[in-house]
Amino acid sequence: MSRILLADDDVVQLDLYRQILEIAGYQVEIALTASRTVRSIEKAPADLVIMDLRFPNALGESDPREGMALIRRIRDLGYRAPLIVLSGWPADLDDQPEERLVSRVLLKPVSAHELLDTIRGLLA
């Protein structure tokens, strides 16, 4: 059974995607913050990470730079498994160096079918 780490600051989104993935047979861990995501990967790397791009910055504002910093940190840890970004604003990543560090970018809301097909393709 593949282990997937879901990282998003939106509890509703996390719960929805967790349910979809668990029903599909995946073991799922969730992280509500960028720092928790890093700790989880350091502790036991997942087979695949699915993350939002916008996380709260020091002012509590939703900021794509936080997600880009998280992408760099994940790769700097030596994590080479697939990384999917789910975002309502995928253009935030366009032409950024971090764009090359992710496996797929999917637009929220993503259908369960598209998400599961993408995961299966990346884990095959």
CORSULRA-V18783 format. One record per residue. RES is the residue in three letters. SS is DSSP state (alpha for helix, beta for strand, coil for the rest). PSI is psi in whole degrees, -180 to 180 (* if undefined). BURIAL is + if it has 9 or more other ideal C-beta (glycine too) atoms within 8 Angstrom, else -. Layout:
res: [RES & RES]
ss: [SS & SS]
psi: [PSI & PSI]
burial: [BURIAL & BURIAL]
This chain:
res: [MET & SER & ARG & ILE & LEU & LEU & ALA & ASP & ASP & ASP & VAL & VAL & GLN & LEU & ASP & LEU & TYR & ARG & GLN & ILE & LEU & GLU & ILE & ALA & GLY & TYR & GLN & VAL & GLU & ILE & ALA & LEU & THR & ALA & SER & ARG & THR & VAL & ARG & SER & ILE & GLU & LYS & ALA & PRO & ALA & ASP & LEU & VAL & ILE & MET & ASP & LEU & ARG & PHE & PRO & ASN & ALA & LEU & GLY & GLU & SER & ASP & PRO & ARG & GLU & GLY & MET & ALA & LEU & ILE & ARG & ARG & ILE & ARG & ASP & LEU & GLY & TYR & ARG & ALA & PRO & LEU & ILE & VAL & LEU & SER & GLY & TRP & PRO & ALA & ASP & LEU & ASP & ASP & GLN & PRO & GLU & GLU & ARG & LEU & VAL & SER & ARG & VAL & LEU & LEU & LYS & PRO & VAL & SER & ALA & HIS & GLU & LEU & LEU & ASP & THR & ILE & ARG & GLY & LEU & LEU & ALA]
ss: [coil & coil & beta & beta & beta & beta & beta & coil & coil & coil & alpha & alpha & alpha & alpha & alpha & alpha & alpha & alpha & alpha & alpha & alpha & alpha & alpha & coil & coil & coil & beta & beta & beta & beta & beta & coil & coil & alpha & alpha & alpha & alpha & alpha & alpha & alpha & alpha & alpha & alpha & coil & coil & coil & coil & beta & beta & beta & beta & beta & coil & coil & beta & beta & coil & coil & coil & coil & coil & beta & beta & alpha & alpha & alpha & alpha & alpha & alpha & alpha & alpha & alpha & alpha & alpha & alpha & alpha & coil & coil & coil & coil & coil & beta & beta & beta & beta & beta & beta & coil & coil & alpha & alpha & alpha & alpha & coil & coil & coil & alpha & alpha & alpha & alpha & alpha & coil & coil & beta & beta & beta & beta & coil & coil & coil & coil & alpha & alpha & alpha & alpha & alpha & alpha & alpha & alpha & alpha & alpha & alpha & alpha & coil]
psi: [127 & 144 & 129 & 135 & 123 & 126 & 118 & 146 & -1 & 109 & -37 & -45 & -45 & -46 & -42 & -52 & -35 & -46 & -45 & -47 & -39 & -40 & -34 & -3 & 10 & 150 & 130 & 134 & 145 & 152 & 126 & -12 & 163 & -41 & -37 & -35 & -47 & -46 & -41 & -43 & -39 & -37 & -50 & 95 & 136 & 166 & -20 & 143 & 135 & 123 & 152 & 164 & -30 & 120 & 157 & 137 & -170 & -24 & 0 & 8 & 143 & 124 & 119 & -23 & -29 & -42 & -39 & -38 & -38 & -42 & -48 & -44 & -43 & -46 & -35 & -26 & -8 & 6 & 118 & 1 & 168 & 146 & 118 & 132 & 124 & 121 & 146 & -13 & 65 & -21 & -20 & -27 & -15 & 132 & 15 & 150 & -32 & -22 & -35 & -14 & -6 & 154 & -41 & 151 & 124 & 140 & 128 & 144 & 138 & 142 & 153 & -41 & -49 & -42 & -49 & -39 & -41 & -46 & -48 & -42 & -39 & -28 & -8 & *]
burial: [- & - & + & + & + & + & + & + & + & - & - & - & + & + & - & - & + & + & - & + & + & + & - & - & - & + & - & + & + & + & + & + & - & + & - & + & + & + & + & + & + & - & - & - & - & + & + & + & + & + & + & + & + & + & + & + & + & - & - & - & - & - & + & + & - & + & + & + & + & + & + & + & + & + & + & - & + & - & + & - & + & + & + & + & + & + & + & - & - & + & - & + & + & - & - & - & - & + & + & - & + & + & - & + & + & + & + & + & - & + & - & - & - & + & + & + & - & + & + & - & - & + & + & -]
